[in-house]
């Protein structure tokens, strides 16, 4: 029987469990990245949940006239009395339930102020060159909705069909608040199909992404155990009766 010196025994014990050092190093680099991405997605989910709660709390307030607001903030409910103008813009490439259409942007005059109102969605016709007709009441109306910021990027609009509801459009239409629009509430009688998406991605989506990253980290750990260590051999040896008898 060969007797190893103590130093050699320690070296053998520390190195023997690892059979594939390149895979071990790669796994050691990837595992923290995957775990970090999962934790980051959980953080994003928490942020979106808090944002949803803030939006819901703000939208639950009673609509007020813009002049009564202490500050202009997104998702603040507002009430306007006045009339629609025949100044309509078709916000292109908007979908509902997988169908392409337009969101209808129309100027609403309240007192001496001009506001841009997003009335909601209409489907596109078979002929994309022909814009759908949109009726509106000629009489004075009271509308309710919530404030929503206009984009600060995008091209300057040149016709009734626009690709972005942006601040350039607000300036072109000489709005009272050229950086803001009003999205109609679903129960407003001049609203079209609303179905507003208030945030780009819900908290549940980020949670699902986090689960995917953690699952990849777990899969990487299992792969490392079975491809880079002596665990499979030890398991086979432990489960084999002949290994003990020999």
Helices and strands as residue ranges (DSSP letters): H 6-16, H 21-59, G 66-68, E 77-96, E 99-110, E 113-123, E 141-149, E 161-162, H 167-172, E 180-184, H 203-228, H 231-239, H 241-245
